[in-house]
Structure formats: C-alpha cells, structure tokens
Amino acid sequence: MKKTMLFILIIFVATIFANAQGSEIFMNDKLEKKWETEKKFDVPESVCYDKERDVIYVANMVGDEARNEKQGFISKLSPDGKILDLKWVTGITSPKGMGIYKNSLFVAELNSVVEIDIEKGEIKRIYRTLNAKFLNDIAVCKGGAVFISDMKGNAIYQIKDGKIQLFIQSDKLNNPNGLFVEKETLLVGLDGKVVKIDIYSKNISDYILNTGGIDGIVPDGKGNYMISDWAGNVYLINPAKEKVKLLGTAAAKINAADIDYVIGKNILYVPTFFDNRVMAYSIK
C-alpha cells in the first residue's frame, strides 16, 4: 500500500512539474506545434528552407564564442524534422544568416561570406571584407544580388557580379540584423523597428515601428511579417496594425533566432540557439 501511495505521489508531482514547465511557453491560438528535433545541433542560429530541394539548412555556430575559428557547420534537415546530415558542410566560422541563389547557399561568417555549392556539398568560394565588424543575416534578390547585414558596423554589404562591397552605411541603421528583399526594397530589422531601403536610390525610410528587437524577418504572404527577437519571442507585425505575439519561449529559456517561413506549406521554422533544437509550427 505504501509503495502504491508513493508511486501515485511521484506521478502527481511529475504531472504538476510538467504542467508548470508547459505553462512557461506561450502559443497563440494561430499556432500549432508540428515537431521538434532532438537536441543534436550546436547553437543553431539560422534556418533556411530550400524549396527546390525540399530541405532545410541549419547554421550551427558551435559554442557561444563568435570567433570560434572554422568550428561551425551547416546541417541538412527534412521538412518533417529528421536530421539528414548533421555536418553536411564544415569548416565555417560562426555561421549565421543564409540565403539561396540557384545552386549556391550563401552563409554569413564574422567578416566574410561563404558560398557553398549545394549539389557538391562543399565550399565553393569565400568573399572577404576588410571593414565589416559582425556580419549577420542574408537576403537574396531575384536577380542574384546578395545583401548582408553588418550588425556592429551599422551597415549593409552586397555581393554582386562576383564581388563583395559596402552597399550602405548609416547612423539610421542601428544594429541592423534581419533582412528581407521585397521587389525593389530591402527591409531591415533594427532595434525597435523595420526600415525600408530603396535598392536603387538607397533612401532609408521607417516602415514598421515599435517592433522590439529583431533577429529574423519573414513575410507571411498576406501583407504581414513575422519577426523573432532571439530572446524567445515571435511576433506578427504589419505597418498598419499593432504587433501580435505568436510565440513566447523566453521563460522556458528557449531562444528564437533567425526564423524561416514557408508560405505554401504554412510552416514556421524556429532555431532555438542555446537550446540546440529546431522547432516547427503550422499557422492556422
């Protein structure tokens, strides 16, 4: 009898603990969790969906040292959360934002950009800069120009015609991080707002205010955008509306780094940084 009572007590306490842990995670009723990977990644900072090959790339920084020389790697993940190749491409320093153009995957290092041949699964070229301080996110336009944010340099770099060069540097770009190209406009996530940069005139204008910090920024295909703030929150934002919180995992000590969203599949992919997983949510 005593053993039975003890067993019931253990189950009761475990249930309370589990419910308490679950209550630390906020999920808007628009979200439904689809899956989460095992904790096999090593500080996953960014995810990038490749629609041509139906695969997800995961950038692993490895440790919390931004200058972890050549220790980072890129993983391949299936759309249903299976790790296809944990160390698909290795030898990258602190890989962060990624972008795809044709057969190339561009990956931001600290002050250079690595171009990976996707079919061969190997580094094809490295674009080095002299003055960049902390390259972070990447966005690629349809014509193939690659834009890279320099978070600590208040600048944006560009790879075009096989060369990397400074695109714009301005005091109006306060800690630029998340990037997204929309037609002839580059959207840039700053500390507290999203700004628009005309790609041709390079004019900077405010677009969406009061956003909070921004790590990743992606469109939802309906005129809105989703942003992550690294701490563990994902919001839906719109220039004409108040932001809506979709996900909150900060209290559970789960980060939300550079996200990606697949419009056709209505799936949001969230790399959890120090938590070493990737999580997927469907948008109702």
N, C-alpha and C positions, 0 to 999 in steps of 0.2 A: 504493500500500500504506500509506504513511504517513497519507494522508488518511482511509483506511478505519479504521486503528487509532485515529486522533484522534476520528473520529466515534463509534466504539464506546466510547471512554473518556468522551466527553461524555455519551452515553446512560447509561452505568454510573453516573457521578457524579450525573446528574439523577435517576436511579431511587433512589439512596441518599438524596438530599436529600428527595425526595417521600415516601419511607417514613419518614424521620425526622420530617417535618412531620406526617404522619398519626399517628405514634405519640404526638404531643402531645395528641391528642384521645381521651378515654376514652368508650366507649359500652358500656353494659351490654347483655348479650345479649337483654334485653327490648325494646331499641330497634332500629329500622331507619330509617335516614335516607331520607326520601322526596324532598325537594328543598331547594334554597336559592335565594334570589333573587340578582339582580345587586346589586352594591354601589351602589345608587342612592338609598337612604334617607339621611337626615341625622340621625344619633343617634336611631335608633328605640328608644324607652323602653318602649313597651307595645303589645300586640296584643289585639284584641277580636273574637271571631267573632260575626257576626250570623246566627243560624240562619234567621230569617225571609227574609232576602235572599240567604243563602248567599255571604257576602262577609266579608273580614277587614279591620278598620280598623287602621291603624298610626299611632301618635302619634310624630311627629318633633320632637325638642326643638330641633334646629338648633344645632350647636356645644355646647361643654361649659359655657357660661355659663347658669346657672339663670335669670338675669334678662334673657334675650335678648328684649327687648320686641317682641311681635307678629310674631316671625320664624318661629315654629313652624307646623306644618301637619299635617293628617291625610291619610293616603293610603288608597286602596282597593286591596285585593289579592284575587285569586281564590283559591279553596281549593287550586288546583294550582300556586300560586306566580307567577302572572302579575300584573304591576302594571297595574291597570285605570286608575287615575288617581292619579298621584304627588302632585299638590297639589289634592286634592279640596276641602278646606276650608283656608283660610289665615288669617293674622292672629291666631294664638293664641300666647300667651306660655308657652314651655317646657311644652308639653302632655305629660302623663304618663298616669296611670291613666284607664281609660274604663269606662263601663257603659251598658247599653241599657235603656230602658223605652218600650214601644210604638214611636212614631215618633221618639223622641229619643235622641241619643247624648250622654251627659254626659262631659265631659273636664275633668280637674283641671289648673288653672294653679297659679301660686305661692300666691296667696291668694284665688282665685276659682274658680268652676266655670262652664264654657261649656256651654250646651245647644245642640246642633246639630239642626236639622230634617233628618232623614235623607232624606226624599223630595226636598226642595228643595236639599239640599247647602249649607246656609248657616247661619250663627249666628243662633239664634232669641232667645237670652237669656243674660245673664251674671249669675251670683249672686256678689256680692262680700262678703267678710268683713272685719271690722276688725282682728281679732286673730290670725288664722291666720298661721303662720310659714313652713310649707313643705307645702302640700297635695300628696298623692302618689297613693295608689291610690283606686279607687272600687268600691263594690259596691252592687247594687240589689236590694231585696227584691221579692217578687211583688206586693205592694201598691203599689209605686212609690216607696217611700221610698229616697232615695239617701244612702249613707254614704261619707264621705271622710276618709281618714287625714291627720292633720297631724303629719308625722314629727318636726319640730323643736319642736312645741308639746306633745308627749305628749297628743294629743287626737284626738277623732273629731268631725267635723261631720256635720250631717244636713240634707238638703233635703226638706222635707215641706210640702204644701199651698202650694207656690209660694214658700217662704221658706227661707233657709239660716240655721242656728243651731248653736250648740255643743251636741253631743249628750252628750259626756262628756270630762272632762279629769282625768288621774290620774297619780300617780307610778308606778302599776303598769303604765302604758303607756309602756315605754321604747323610744323611736323606732319608733312604730307605722308599718307600711308596708302589706304585703299584706293585703287584706280579702276575705272571702267570707261571704255570708249563707246560713245553713242553717236553714231553718224559722224558729224564733223566736230564733235565736242568731247573733250576729255573731262570726266567727272573725277574729282579728287576729294577724298575724305581727310579732313583736318581734325584738329582738336576742337570739337564743338559744332562743326558744320561741314556741308558739302559745297564746294565751289565748282564752277564750270570754267574751263579754259577752251577758247576757240582755237582749234588746232592750227589755223592759218594765221590769224591776227595775233594770237597768244594773249588776247584780252582775258582778264580774270574777273569773274563776277560771282557774287553769292547766289546760291541756288536753294539749299535747304538748311535752315538754321536750327539751333537748339537740339542737335543730334546727340551730344555727348561724344566721347572718344570713338574713333572709327578705325577698325583694323581692316576687315573686308567689306566690300560693297558690291552687290549684285542686283540686277533687275529681276522683277517677278513676272514680267511680260504683260502687266496690266497697268503700267504707268507708275508703279511704286518701286521701291528698292528695299532690299534687306541689308542691314549692316550688323556687324559684330564688333564688340568693344574689347576683345581679348579677355577681360575680367571674367566673362561667362554669360554675357547677355547678347541676345539677337533681337533687333527691332525692325519693324516695318515702318518706312518713312515715305513721305510724299511732300512736295513743295507747298501743297495747299491744305495739309491736314496735320494734326498732332501725331507724334510718333506712337506706335503701338508696340508694346512688349510682347514678343512671341515666345522667347525662351529665357530662362534665368537659372544658371547653374553655379553662380559665384559662391553662394552659401555652402554648396556641396564641394567647393574647392575644385571645380571643373572649369577650365578655361574655354573660350570660344574664339579661336584665332581666325585665320583667313579662310572664310567660308566659300562655298560654291553652290549654285542652284541650277538645276536642270529644268527648264521651263516645260518642255514637252512631257516630262515624267513627274513634274510637281514634287521633286525631291530636293531637300536641303541637306548638304553635307557639311558637317562641323568637325574640324580638327580640334582636339582638346588639349594640345600643348603639353603641359606637365603631367596631365592625366594619361597621356600616351595611348589614346584611342581615337577612332573616327566614329562619329555617330550620324545616323541618317534619320530624317523626319520627313513625312509627307505633309503637304499643305492642303488642307481641306478646301 
